[in-house]
Amino acid sequence: MPRLSDLPKLPGAVPGGVLVDDRPDVPWTRSPHRRGDREPREGAVPGRVLDQGETLTGPGIAKTGTEPAGLAKFHVPEVVFGPGSLAELGHAALRVGARRPFLVSDPGLIEAGWVDEADSHLQLAGLRPVVFSGVTPNPKDHEIEAAYQQYAAAGADVIIAVGGGSCIDAAKGVAILSGNGGTILGYAGVDRVVQPIPPLVMAPSTSGTGADVSQFAVITDTTQHTKITIISRTLVPDISIIDPRLLITMPDELNAATGLDALTHAVESFVSRAHNPLTDQHALHAATLITRNLLGTMVHPKAAEPRIAMAQGALEAGMAFTNAILGITHAMSHQVGGLLDAPHGVLNGVLLPHAIRFNAATDPERFVPLAAATGVDVTGRPAAEVAEAFACRVRQLADTVGVPRGLSALGVTEADIGTLARTTLQDACLATNPREASAADVAALFRQAL
């Protein structure tokens, strides 16, 4: 990681390094208001719009079991947001029925003091938590099993995570085993967690993974050296407590990685086959917040404004992707992470520009509003040109925060590509990528990213 003083500045950066964009927001579809109107524009996000002459129907008798066309579902937890909100942890745990909470964290959070603070808030609420801190980055199958064994032996109930995505995914893994039995690797895929699980309360310590609001859990299979993705709406936590203070103790490398992970969530959810107008709004706003504030959090790590903005950006990106799912960037990065135990967000930062180009080759239009949201001038430019400029913008941000330009710097070799391409095709995130991808396509993308 380069020194902060050596980091290049993006166009539009101001002294202090906070990303700004002084260009006007350019809608990508025609606004229902004229340029001079003061009312908010309503046409910036795509979606089916009723014709002016079309009417809505009244009560009727159901005739089929099919869902109405254009139906949008949006599933999120209760969110408690703002500096100092960790103080609500005890009350939140009580509200979901805690008597003997199980707190999952890691050694870094203990050292930083956040576990002690969380414990004190639980104690004030009359709760004495059992603490498990044996979680490592890219949580492993055997760590989930060890945590579950401690959970069961303690007679614990509500599961709390204070930490990053690894801690949160580990907590979800414990919940799955508690309610459903078996081994964690048996739940890979979509909707395989069928029995209820214990209540989940999450307090994220990074601004990027979105695990605190998502229906995802990603676990490393240490035998096959791959990652499995578990997707189930039962995994959406009951309460997410987002306290931006927890972000100030992140190392620069983790801050950069999780920020790029959040940006990838915003991009992939916006272009996902499963997107809808509700997810679109959050994805676009998240992209704006992240690109404007990520560098600022590295230059001024304790400044409130950029930290709060990044916390909100990560939250909105998480709310978007848990409902719209993801795409080929995550499908690929999961495999490299499983093979090499490499940082997930860094892998996304390397792969995302290549994925943008791959998807834009068949449909560049969808990337125009994303480009505009991140400060790219889209006025009068062809969609394909805008998509390329957007891919460059993402790579420029990755360069600025010190992410390597290629996977080879992280240990990937030509010899790994065949295996990585094969396992990518099995990842659940690939199902909602906007463009079909063959093994040859994925292998070619890995080679481009080397």
N, C-alpha and C positions, 0 to 999 in steps of 0.2 A: 504494500500500500504506500503510495507516495506521500510525502509530507503535505499538509494542507496548504502551506505557503507556495508549494510548487504546482498546485492544481491549476490547469488552464481554466479560464473563465468562459462560460457560455455567452453567446450574443444576448444582450439584454441584462446581463448580471450587473449588480450594483456593488459598490464597495461593501465588504462584509460577506459577499458571496451569495446572497439570497437571490434565487431565480425570480425574475419578474418578466412580465410581458406587457409592454405598453401599447401593443397593437390592438385594434378593436376586435371584438369577438365577431367572427363572420359566420352567419348561419349557413348551413349547407343545403337547406331547402328554403323555398320562398316563405318569408314571414307573412302572417296574416295582417301585419301592421306595416305601414309605410316607414321608411327610414327615419323620418323625423318624429314619429310617435313616441310618447314617453311610457306607454304601457309595455309590459314584458313581452318578449317574443315567445310564441307558443309553438313554433314549427321547427325547432332546432333538432329534434330527435325523431327518427323515422318510426313508422308504425302505421297500421291500417287506420285511415281516417274516414269516417262516415261521409258519404256524399251529402250535400246540403238538403237534397230532397228525400234522403233516407230517414225512416222513422224507427223508433224502438217499439217493440211489441209489449203488450200487456200480459196479464196472467193467462196461463194455458195449462194443458195436461201434458205431462211428459210422455213422449212417444218412443224415444230411443235412449240407450244408455251412453251415448256419445257426449263428449264435452262440447260446448259452444265454440265456434270458430273464434280465434283471437283471444281466448281466455288467458289471463295472466295470473300466475300464482306467485306469491312473494312471502317467503318464510324467513323470519329473523327472530333473534332473542329479544328479551327486554334489555335495553342498553342504558347504563348509567355512565355518563361522560363528563369529564372535566378534571382539572387539577384538584387533588385531594379526595377524589371519589373512592380511593381504596378504603377510606374510613367506612364506607357502606358495606364492606365485605361481610361483617358479622350479621347485620340486619338482613342482607340478601340471603345468606345461608339459612338463617332461621325461617325466612319466608318460604323457602322450598322444602322445609321440614328437617333441617339438620339437627341431629343430636350428638353424633360422633363423626364430624367431617374428616375427610381424607384429603390432605393437601399435597399436591404433586408439584415439585419444583426441581431446581438443579443447583449444583455447588456455586455457580456464578451468582445466582440470585441470592443465595444465602450470604455469600461474601459481601455483596452490595448492600445488604441490610433489608431488602424488601420482604424476605420471609419472616424476619422478626417483626416487622411492622404489621404484616398480614396476620401473624399469630396474635399480636396484641389486640387487633380489632376483633378477632374471633373470641379471644378471652374476655373482652369487655362485654360481649354478647352472651357470655356464659358458656362458651363452647371450648372444648379442649381438643384441638385437631391432632390427628396422626399425620406425621410428615414423612413423605417419601421423596428423596432427592437423587435417586440413582438414574437420572435421565441424561443421555448424551445427545448431541446433535444428530439429526436423522434417527429418531428413536427406533430401537431394535426390538425384534420379537421377544427375545429373552428378557428385556427390561420390562416389557408389558406384563409378562408372566410373573416376574418377581414382584412387581408393584401389586398385581392382583392378589397374589398370595398374602402379602402384608395387609392389604385391604380386607380380605376375608377373615384373616386371623384376628384382626382388631375389631371385627363386628362393626365396621364403618358404614356410613350411609351416603350422604351427599358428597360428591367429588368436586374438589376445588383445584384449579390450576393457577399458579402465579408464575408466569414465565413466558417464553416465546412459543413458537409453533410446535416445537418438539415436546415441551411439557404439556401443552394443550392436547396434542395428538395422543400422547401417552395416557393422559387422563381419560380421554375418550375410549382408548383401548381397554382400560380397566373397567369402564362402565359397560362396554360390550360384553366382556367376559362375565361380569357380575350378573347381567340380565339374561345372557344367552348361552353361557358355557362354552366348551370346546377350546380351540386355540385361535389366536388372533388372525393367523394367516388364512383360516377357513372363511373369513368374511370379505375377502377381496371381491370387488365388483360393486354392483348397484343393487340396493334394497335387499341385502342378505341379512341385515340385522332386523329380525322380525319381532322380537320380544321387547317389552319396555325396558329401559335402562334407568339407573339412578339419576337424580337431578344433577345438573352440571352448572357450576358457577366459575367463570373464567375471568382472569385479570391479566391481560397481555402486557408483556414487557418489551415488545418490539413493535415497530410501526410498519408492518408488512404482510404477515402471513395470513391474516384474516381467519385463522382457525377458531378464534373466539366467537365468530358468528356463523361459521360454515357448517355444512353437512358432510364435510370431508374429514377423513383421518388417513394419514400416509405413514406407513410402517415399513421398516427395512426387514426383508427376509435375509437373514444372515447366512443361510445355507446356499440359496441361489444367487446371492449378491444382487438382488433387485429390490425395488420398492413396490409395495402393493398399495393400491388406492381403494379405500372403503368409502362408499357414498351411500348415505341413508339419512332421511330427514329426522330420524330419531337422534342423530348426532348433533343437531343444532342445539347449542347450549340453552339453558333456561335463562340465564342472566350473564351479560358481559359487562364487566366494570372496567372502563377505559380511563385510566389515570395517566395523563401525559408525563407526570413526574417520573414514572418508571422508565421512560425512554432515555433519560439523561445519563444512565450508567452503561448504555450499550457501547462496546468498542466501535471505532470507526468502520471496521470491516463488516461488522454485523449490521450497523446502521445502513451502510450502502447496500448490502445484500438484501435486507428485508424491504428497503425502499423500492428497489428494482423489482422485487417479487410483487409488491403491491401494484406497481405500474403494469406488470404483466397481467395481473388479475383484471385490472381495468380494461386493458386492450383486448384480452382474449374473451372476456365476458361480453364486450360490446359487439364483437364480430361473431360470437357463437351462434350456432344454429338455433339455440334455445333462448336467445335474447328476447326481451319484450320491452315496452316503453318504460316500465318501472325500473328494470335493471339498467336501461340505457342512461337514464338521468344520473344515477349514482356512478356509473362507470365514467362518464364524461367529466363529472365534477371531480371525481377522484384523480383522474389523469391530470387535470389542471392543478389541483392542490399538490400533488406529488412532484411534478416537474418544476413547480415554482418554489418549493420549500425544502427538497431533499438536501441540496448543497448547503442551504442555510443552517440545517441542523448539525452539519459536520463542522462548519466554521464557528458557529455559536451554539455549542451543544446544550447550554442551559437556558438559552433564550426561550421565552414562553411561546411567542407567536408561531415560529416555524414548527416547534414541537407539537403544539395543539393542532396546527394545520395538517401535519403528517399523520397524527393520530386519527384525525377525521378522514383523511384521504385513505388510509389503510382500512378504516371501518367501512367507508362507502364502497371501496373496491371489493371488500369481503362480502358485503350485502349483495353486490352485483353478481359475483361469481358463484356464490352458493346457490343462487337461483337460475343463473344462465349457464353454469358449468364453464369449462375452460377449453383448451385446444391443444395443438400440436407442440407448442413450446413446453408446456408442463408434462405432456406425455413423454417427451424426449428427456427433459431435465430429471424427471423421476428416475429414469434408467441409469443415467450417469451418476446420480447421487447414490443409488443402490450399489452400483459397481465399485465406486471409488470413495464413497462416504464424503463427497465433495459438497460445499455449501450450496443449498438449493437456490437461494436468491442470486448468487453469482452466476450459476449456470443459466438461470433465466435471463440475466443481463447479457450474457454472451449470445444466447440462442434467439432472443426475441427479434432482433432486426432481420435475421434470416427467415424466421417464420412469417414476419410481416410481408417480406418480398414474395415468399412462396404463396401465401394466401391472396395477396393483391394481384398476382399474375392472372387470376381468373375473375376477381371482383374487387377492383381498387376503390370503388365508390364508398364502400363502408368505412374506409380509413380516412376519408376527408374530414368528418366531424372530429375524429380523434386528433388528427393533425392540427386542426384549428384550436382545439382545447389545449394543446401543448405549445402554442405559440408559433406554429408554422403558418406563413402567409399562404392562404389557399385561393385568394382572389384571382379569378380568371385563369387558373391553372388546370390542366387536364388532371383527372383523378389519378392516373398512373404516375404522373410526375409528383403529385402531392404525396402519394403513398411512399414513393422512394425518399422524398424529403423527410417524411415522418420516420422511416427506418433509420435515416442518418441522424435525426434528432435524438432518437433513443440511444443510438451508439455513442453520440456525443455526450449525452448525460452519463452513460456508463464509463466513458473515458474520464470524465471530469471527477467522478467519485472513485476512480482507481481500479475498475474492474478489468481483468485481462481481456484482450481482444479475441483470444481463441481458446478452444477447449484443450489444446495441447499443453497450454500453461497449467492446466489443472490435472494433467496426467492421462488424458485420452489419447490413444494411438490408433493408427489405421487398423491394427489387428482387432480392436474392440468394436469396430463399426458394425460388423455383421451381427454380433450378439445384441448390440444396442438397438439396431433397427428391428430385429425380431421381437424383442421385448417391448419396444415402443408400441407396436401394433396391438399388443394385449392390454395397453393402459386404457382405463375407462375414459380419460380426458379426451382421447382422440375422437370419440363418438360425436362430439359437438363441434369439432373443427369445421370451419366453413368450406374447406376443400378436401376432397377425398385424397388420401395419401397411401401409396403402395410402399412395400419394403424398399424398393429402389428409390422412391422419392425421399424417404426418411434417411436412407444411407447417403444420398447425395447432399441432404441438408447437413448431416453430421460432418461430411467432408468439407463442405463450405465453411463450417464453423470451427474446423480445426485450427 
